[in-house]
């Protein structure tokens, strides 16, 4: 795939959208090529005191503890190196990193995912980690899921060393299924009987007015994420050449209409008004108000801690005539350009992504480890909850991510999601919402490609 470069205006505009606020500091794109120059060992790997700053988002206690352990491990291996964490709420991440880059003081390592990787890659702000790996006899990418490496590689450049991934699945309440006389969900991604028709039938059987007051008490389904279903239906937000909106394709329109109908026609998914003040999809699920919802593997940790909740997971349902789609969000860490300690940053990335760290991903954080042999071991696949953890792992051959083009966050946040929300609320038809979003997508892409 060809990677263009965000204009300065769109770079700042996109960062503000993601960060949830305005970013006003002057921030010119980082100059230079996108490769990594690995310094001579004697030049960079000295015994002089080194202070590394690792940039993260998320401030949950288990995240902070994990990062403290990683820093301790770095110092244990290299006594002259001190690694500190700079952890900020997710909404502040973009602004924090951009401010540091603008000031000429980038962090030495930074967390990346499906959203931030293309964003910072588009600014040529990240080093290619392949030269570091090629020069390091202790490291190989072969231990990671090949599809993650494939999806993260653009024009021979790889900027993220993966640590974990979050395949999307259907979480379901087994007790509610039993009450409705339903069997557990299939576990195979290739099972074509688990399709959009059977999914709707299942959701209808689960939707109930249990107290007879004329209002729905249990909804069969809640979809906090619409993009996986767009991909399941064979559509995407961009055209194949990434030059224009793809939402107007027959496949995309049909998928979006099917999603809107779940709520507006079939009544199996709640409207925002119907669940106002009741919390997130996960909250509704644990309260027994929603029988199924979609999320990544991050749902495992919180649901496992809910006593008495009988739940499991199944694959995403297939659309008619479409192959299985294992939509996922992977994450890891990269090295920003401008760091004065790139080789030490690489050593830290090796610790952040090693076996011990991957075991932490599985057992403490709850995500699927990026190292295949750890994911398929007792550290993840062998854990008792949910019973069919293999569903997460079996999605790997079907792994897909959202487009890796640099302005994708701006496209999603500014152009598409506001319009589709109106369609899912019934305030616009799907066709009108797509027609309104399309020109905005095309405008962002034209500025990005320089057309």
Rosetta blueprint (number, residue, H / E / L):
1 X L
2 X L
3 X L
4 X L
5 X L
6 X L
7 X L
8 X H
9 X H
10 X H
11 X H
12 X H
13 X H
14 X H
15 X H
16 X H
17 X H
18 X H
19 X H
20 X L
21 X L
22 X L
23 X L
24 X L
25 X L
26 X L
27 X L
28 X L
29 X L
30 X L
31 X L
32 X L
33 X L
34 X L
35 X L
36 X L
37 X L
38 X L
39 X L
40 X L
41 X H
42 X H
43 X H
44 X H
45 X L
46 X L
47 X L
48 X L
49 X L
50 X E
51 X E
52 X E
53 X E
54 X E
55 X E
56 X E
57 X E
58 X L
59 X L
60 X L
61 X H
62 X H
63 X H
64 X H
65 X H
66 X H
67 X H
68 X H
69 X H
70 X H
71 X H
72 X H
73 X H
74 X H
75 X H
76 X H
77 X H
78 X L
79 X L
80 X L
81 X E
82 X E
83 X E
84 X E
85 X E
86 X E
87 X E
88 X E
89 X L
90 X H
91 X H
92 X H
93 X H
94 X H
95 X H
96 X H
97 X H
98 X H
99 X H
100 X H
101 X H
102 X H
103 X L
104 X L
105 X L
106 X L
107 X L
108 X L
109 X E
110 X E
111 X E
112 X E
113 X E
114 X L
115 X L
116 X H
117 X H
118 X H
119 X H
120 X H
121 X H
122 X L
123 X L
124 X L
125 X L
126 X E
127 X L
128 X L
129 X L
130 X H
131 X H
132 X H
133 X H
134 X H
135 X L
136 X L
137 X L
138 X L
139 X L
140 X L
141 X H
142 X H
143 X H
144 X E
145 X L
146 X H
147 X H
148 X H
149 X H
150 X H
151 X H
152 X H
153 X E
154 X E
155 X L
156 X L
157 X E
158 X E
159 X L
160 X L
161 X E
162 X E
163 X E
164 X E
165 X E
166 X E
167 X E
168 X L
169 X E
170 X E
171 X E
172 X E
173 X E
174 X H
175 X H
176 X H
177 X H
178 X H
179 X H
180 X L
181 X L
182 X L
183 X L
184 X L
185 X L
186 X L
187 X L
188 X L
189 X L
190 X L
191 X L
192 X L
193 X L
194 X L
195 X E
196 X H
197 X H
198 X H
199 X H
200 X H
201 X H
202 X H
203 X H
204 X H
205 X H
206 X H
207 X L
208 X E
209 X L
210 X L
211 X L
212 X L
213 X L
214 X L
215 X L
216 X L
217 X L
218 X E
219 X E
220 X L
221 X L
222 X E
223 X L
224 X L
225 X L
226 X L
227 X H
228 X H
229 X H
230 X H
231 X H
232 X H
233 X L
234 X L
235 X L
236 X L
237 X L
238 X E
239 X L
240 X L
241 X L
242 X L
243 X L
244 X L
245 X E
246 X L
247 X L
248 X L
249 X L
250 X H
251 X H
252 X H
253 X H
254 X H
255 X H
256 X H
257 X H
258 X H
259 X H
260 X H
261 X H
262 X H
263 X H
264 X H
265 X L
266 X L
267 X L
268 X L
269 X L
270 X L
271 X L
272 X L
273 X H
274 X H
275 X H
276 X L
277 X L
278 X L
279 X L
280 X L
281 X H
282 X H
283 X H
284 X H
285 X H
286 X H
287 X L
288 X L
289 X L
290 X E
291 X L
292 X E
293 X E
294 X E
295 X E
296 X L
297 X L
298 X L
299 X H
300 X H
301 X H
302 X H
303 X H
304 X H
305 X L
306 X L
307 X L
308 X L
309 X L
310 X L
311 X E
312 X E
313 X E
314 X E
315 X L
316 X L
317 X L
318 X E
319 X L
320 X L
321 X L
322 X L
323 X L
324 X L
325 X L
326 X E
327 X E
328 X E
329 X E
330 X E
331 X E
332 X E
333 X E
334 X E
335 X L
336 X E
337 X L
338 X L
339 X L
340 X L
341 X L
342 X H
343 X H
344 X H
345 X H
346 X H
347 X H
348 X H
349 X H
350 X H
351 X H
352 X H
353 X L
354 X L
355 X H
356 X H
357 X H
358 X H
359 X H
360 X H
361 X H
362 X H
363 X H
364 X H
365 X H
366 X L
367 X L
368 X E
369 X E
370 X L
371 X E
372 X H
373 X H
374 X H
375 X H
376 X L
377 X L
378 X L
379 X L
380 X L
381 X L
382 X L
383 X L
384 X L
385 X L
386 X L
387 X L
388 X L
389 X L
390 X H
391 X H
392 X H
393 X H
394 X H
395 X L
396 X H
397 X H
398 X H
399 X E
400 X E
401 X L
402 X L
403 X L
404 X L
405 X L
406 X L
407 X L
408 X H
409 X H
410 X H
411 X H
412 X H
413 X H
414 X H
415 X H
416 X H
417 X H
418 X H
419 X H
420 X H
421 X H
422 X H
423 X H
424 X H
425 X L
426 X L
427 X L
428 X L
429 X L
430 X H
431 X H
432 X H
433 X H
434 X H
435 X H
436 X H
437 X H
438 X H
439 X H
440 X H
441 X H
442 X H
443 X H
444 X H
445 X H
446 X H
447 X H
448 X H
449 X H
450 X L
451 X L
